[in-house]
Amino acid sequence: MRALPSYLRRIGLVLFAGLSVTLLLCILVDPLWYHQGNRLTGRNIGFNERVAKLNRLLPRTQDFDCVILGSSRTTLLNGEYFQKSRCFNLAVSLGMVGEFVAFAEYLQKRGFRPTTVYVGVDAFNFFTANVAATIPDHVRRHADPPHWLRSYLTLDALQFSVRGLLGKSPTPRYYTADFSVAIEAGRRVYRPNPADLLPSAKRRLPPARTFQREHVQHYRRLLDIYADSDLTFYVPPISLWRVHDFYQRGEIEGYLQGIHAVAQLGRPLLDFSVPSALTVDPQRTYDGSHYDLSVNQDIARMLEGESCRTCLRVDGMAQADYRRAFAFAFEQRRTQVLAEHQLATRARQ
């Protein structure tokens, strides 16, 4: 047999070297969390949380009796904040309720039946009929996840690894060496303008979205899957200014209607988006939507049964009563912020 030409051997060596470097870097950074995470910097970035979090959970289901589902707001609810359960946080950025159903069915078929479940309820589910978003292919097919070797011999994995090595997170959130979520200090600061809350304030807002009732059936399906679990719904906090935008766009009715519809499914629902001392404080959030870790630690305690200091228990409330209570809290807090703004303005003059 004739030896390969020298140029083919060189090409083969270059390819082998490139694949070897790619594989080594991916193993060390571990961007999809198959192994021990980023062993070079200790900072794990959620480039593809839908795949990576399942990669973390599937080999360790026996270590948990609780699962947390939700969007990026709920990713900040670290599992170790809960004292009564061993919780795994399966929340993902832009997580939609249809995805939660797919994850729940997938994990149930693999024998994971948590006794406790917490589900974040987000407004964007109420205003779109596309509540399934991006479900990983192996979850749709109820198949095993792709082998790590197959996943890490790709350009996407190489790109993730390089960005992970450089600490290039697409958001101010990242995951520590033990895969708890953390927030980069000072990367983004929330500075809402109190004057925007004035009745006469004119702001350019996107067109009003139409309320879609289809979301309720997906939350109901979650209850069917977790019929034997202690399931609690909660609405993560959002700032007073974001609530004000709902009023300004004419979406507040659909927002409250959506939350109340979920609350009627027969499980507890705690609404932390109701205006409170928490949601008027810009220092507790980096964008008015994602709240700091101490806030989420408090939320965990309230979800486990402490008195609801910064939330409203919606299940059991009539819709009209819920609407009135929310509107009263909004007007009370809006008046407070405007009064403080007026005093500060006079002091500067």
Disulfide bonds with the S-S distance in Angstrom:
Cys66-Cys87 2.10
Cys308-Cys311 1.25
